Amino acid sequence: MKSVLKDWVMELPLREQGTLLTAIRGCDLTPKYPLDSPERTLTAFIRCATMNPFDAREIDAEPGCFMQTKIPPKFKGSSLGHYPLHYVMHLLHAAQIIAYRCPDEQFSAQAQKVYLELVRSFHLNPETESQMTERLNEDRIAGNCIVG
């Protein structure tokens, strides 16, 4: 059966899949114009890294298209400073998963740049892949932290 999700995504643990899905919608506060804004481009990049295209001819076809293979040029985390933290963290965590899990180097290397830039802009330390895996596989029932 075909899926909108790429095979590598469907092989991930469910929390990692869910984390990626939270970022593909984008933010309701994102204006339509400019079509090539960093936030729109980044969301289109995450879609392209994680989803099968409906029509591959549309990828990178024009600014603002649904799927794009490149992150925003000279991306700075501060360009997202006017958006809700909740939305920005969805982007950060999706970029982290793509960086560590995507088998396509074209996507994983760019996602690593986005992840590290967002971590830097928040003055945080990046998680290692094993730290991310441990966090996303914790037993929330045993830890009494279902809602965090």
C-alpha positions as CSV (number, residue, x, y, z in Angstrom):
1,M,0.0,0.0,0.0
2,K,1.3,3.5,-0.8
3,S,1.7,6.1,1.8
4,V,2.3,9.8,1.8
5,L,5.1,9.2,4.2
6,K,8.5,8.1,2.9
7,D,9.6,4.5,3.8
8,W,12.3,5.7,6.2
9,V,9.7,7.7,8.2
10,M,7.4,4.7,8.5
11,E,10.3,2.6,9.9
12,L,10.8,5.1,12.8
13,P,9.3,4.6,16.3
14,L,5.9,6.2,16.6
15,R,6.9,9.2,18.7
16,E,9.5,10.1,16.1
17,Q,6.9,9.8,13.3
18,G,4.5,12.0,15.3
19,T,7.1,14.6,15.9
20,L,7.8,14.9,12.2
21,L,4.1,15.1,11.4
22,T,3.7,18.1,13.8
23,A,6.0,20.1,11.7
24,I,4.7,19.5,8.2
25,R,1.6,21.7,8.6
26,G,3.4,25.0,9.3
27,C,2.2,27.8,11.5
28,D,-1.2,29.4,11.2
29,L,0.5,32.8,11.8
30,T,2.7,32.5,8.7
31,P,1.7,35.1,6.1
32,K,1.4,33.9,2.6
33,Y,3.8,36.5,1.3
34,P,6.7,36.5,0.8
35,L,6.4,33.0,-0.7
36,D,10.1,32.3,-0.1
37,S,10.1,33.3,3.6
38,P,12.4,31.3,5.8
39,E,9.5,29.7,7.7
40,R,7.6,28.7,4.6
41,T,10.8,27.3,2.9
42,L,11.7,25.4,6.0
43,T,8.3,23.8,6.3
44,A,8.4,22.8,2.6
45,F,11.9,21.3,3.2
46,I,10.6,19.2,6.1
47,R,7.7,18.0,3.9
48,C,10.1,17.0,1.1
49,A,12.4,15.2,3.4
50,T,9.6,13.2,5.0
51,M,6.8,12.8,2.5
52,N,6.3,11.3,-1.0
53,P,5.3,13.9,-3.5
54,F,2.0,13.8,-5.1
55,D,3.6,15.0,-8.3
56,A,7.5,15.1,-8.3
57,R,7.4,17.8,-11.0
58,E,6.1,20.3,-8.4
59,I,9.2,19.9,-6.1
60,D,11.2,23.1,-6.2
61,A,9.0,24.3,-9.1
62,E,8.7,27.8,-7.8
63,P,9.0,29.9,-4.6
64,G,6.4,28.8,-2.1
65,C,5.7,25.4,-3.5
66,F,4.6,22.6,-1.1
67,M,7.9,20.7,-1.2
68,Q,11.4,22.1,-1.5
69,T,14.8,20.3,-1.4
70,K,16.8,23.2,0.1
71,I,16.7,25.0,3.5
72,P,16.4,28.8,3.5
73,P,19.7,30.3,2.3
74,K,21.7,31.7,5.2
75,F,19.1,30.5,7.7
76,K,19.1,32.2,11.1
77,G,17.1,31.0,14.0
78,S,16.3,34.6,14.9
79,S,14.2,34.8,11.7
80,L,11.6,32.8,13.6
81,G,11.7,34.9,16.8
82,H,8.2,36.4,16.2
83,Y,6.5,32.9,16.1
84,P,5.1,31.0,19.0
85,L,7.8,28.9,20.8
86,H,5.6,25.8,20.5
87,Y,5.7,26.0,16.6
88,V,9.5,26.7,16.5
89,M,10.2,23.7,18.8
90,H,8.2,21.5,16.4
91,L,10.6,22.7,13.6
92,L,13.6,22.2,15.8
93,H,12.7,18.6,16.8
94,A,11.7,17.7,13.2
95,A,15.0,19.0,11.9
96,Q,16.8,16.9,14.7
97,I,15.0,13.7,13.6
98,I,15.7,14.3,9.9
99,A,19.4,15.1,10.8
100,Y,19.8,11.9,12.7
101,R,17.5,9.5,10.9
102,C,17.1,10.4,7.3
103,P,19.2,8.1,5.1
104,D,19.4,10.8,2.3
105,E,22.5,12.9,3.0
106,Q,21.1,15.8,1.0
107,F,18.3,16.2,3.6
108,S,20.1,15.0,6.7
109,A,23.1,17.4,6.3
110,Q,20.8,20.4,5.8
111,A,18.5,19.4,8.7
112,Q,21.6,19.2,10.9
113,K,22.4,22.8,10.0
114,V,18.9,23.9,10.9
115,Y,18.9,21.9,14.2
116,L,22.2,23.3,15.3
117,E,21.3,26.9,14.3
118,L,18.0,26.7,16.3
119,V,19.8,25.1,19.3
120,R,22.4,27.9,19.1
121,S,19.8,30.6,18.9
122,F,18.1,29.3,22.0
123,H,21.5,29.1,23.8
124,L,21.0,25.4,24.3
125,N,23.3,22.3,24.0
126,P,22.4,19.9,21.2
127,E,21.3,16.5,22.1
128,T,23.2,13.5,20.8
129,E,21.4,11.0,18.8
130,S,21.4,8.6,21.7
131,Q,20.0,11.3,24.0
132,M,17.2,12.0,21.6
133,T,16.4,8.3,21.3
134,E,16.3,7.9,25.1
135,R,14.0,11.0,25.5
136,L,11.6,9.8,22.7
137,N,11.4,6.3,24.1
138,E,10.9,7.0,27.7
139,D,8.2,5.1,29.6
140,R,5.9,8.1,30.4
141,I,3.6,5.9,32.5
142,A,6.4,4.7,34.8
143,G,7.8,8.3,35.0
144,N,4.4,9.7,35.8
145,C,4.9,12.3,33.1
146,I,2.3,11.6,30.4
147,V,1.6,15.3,30.1
148,G,4.8,17.2,30.2
